[in-house]
């Protein structure tokens, strides 16, 4: 962030728009009624560059643009087909395929960057923008690797920019109500949390085109090399883009990465969880041949159950347990809970188990319910734990936009100071999954699965202390040139 004496060109432009013309006219503020009802002066608009124009970006761009209260000043996508809509909507916004060229040429014209790309490119784009002093909004999960999440958390503080991760439920009313109920002590000291999702809804646990040796011609309008970015080189196949990349380890983070930052955000905040002490897991498998268990290194498994332990939160000194289930797996339903209520939401849900009762909730902490119901008749609910956000979940992007205008230090629901550590915890699950699938190299005797164990985690050092091969999944290597 530049000092007062080192204003960026964007700051100078905004300052000129606010004072230059008005001073020449002998006034310092132009009354809004002079400009016309509903008119927003250009100097009041945040100039936003969007990296990624399709899929979730469609929603993010519209919410950030907000019908014209703010400005889309530049567009970038490696796939021209995905960019057609917004190139037509914003014909004056320069269009790029390479985000590096966009940042180089448009740095003076933009204030903030909206990043909606596959997971493997989040970090590189975000850090490049932050180094230029640009505010950033990054889709969930914040990064692909634990190391990257730690770096972005530190960068937000270093470069003093406004940040937000795209887990919009963190701005929802349900998250705040569920947080408040857990913190109030209504269900006593929470010792167990169960979280589950119906994802994946895309192929996982299947042999990939790469493993089958398949390739296809690159479609016109697609820069395949730029789409690969930091990922290892491989031939193009339609199985990877524009959406199904989530199930491939080189690009995505599977069901956990897709939904973990939504579901685990609520217990992470409500219980003030930090780094876990340990993680272990089991995964669903496929059977290629009779009694031949098969795992494919290129793809995420079809299902998984992940168990994290956190430092003691209760008076008994016992570790807190948080378990995650995906691919259709659900936890055991405790006595006193109604099946259809707890498991009724197709996206998934969460269950807090305490010393005095239980609390269930749906995606984004919605519809919290206390169990057993007979123990909580006529109970008075505590007020929300944090101030409500205008628009709730759908106000998530505009909350960030308004914070960018107000300046560093303005609250956002999922600033990197919170979403960075949350992402690290979510990605601990994938570290366990990949370690679970790890096979000893053939040179050592071959094909045993030593990663099937409880992994002990030193959060400060970002290191597994009892199984060294697992540490290769803390930070990946980028392709040459990236």
Buried (B, 14 or more C-beta within 10 A) or exposed (E): EEEEEEEBEBBEBBEEBBEEEEEEEEEEEBEEEEEEEEEBEEBBBBBBBBBBBBBBBBBBBBBBBBEEBBBBBBBBBBBBBBBBBBBEBBEEBBBBBBBEEBBEEBBEBBBBBBBBBBBBBBBBBBBBBBEBBBBBBBBBBBBBBBBBBBBBBEBBEEBBBBBBBBBBBBBBBBBBBBBBBBBBEBBBBBBBBBBBBBBBEBBBBBBBBBEEEEEEEBEEBBBBBBBBBBBEEBBBBEBBBBEBBBBBBBBBBBBBBBBBBBBBBBBBBBBEBBBBBBBBBBBBBBEEEEEEEEBBEBBBBBBBBBBBBBEBBBEEEEBBBBBBBBBEBBBEBBEEBBEEBBBEBEBBBBBBBBEEBBBBBBBBBBBBBBBEBEBBEEEEEBEBBBEBBEBBBBBBBBBBBBBBBEEBEBEBBBBBEBBBBBBBBBBBBBBBBBBBBBBBEEEEEEEEBBBBBBBBBEBEEBEBEEBEBBBBBBBBEBBEEE
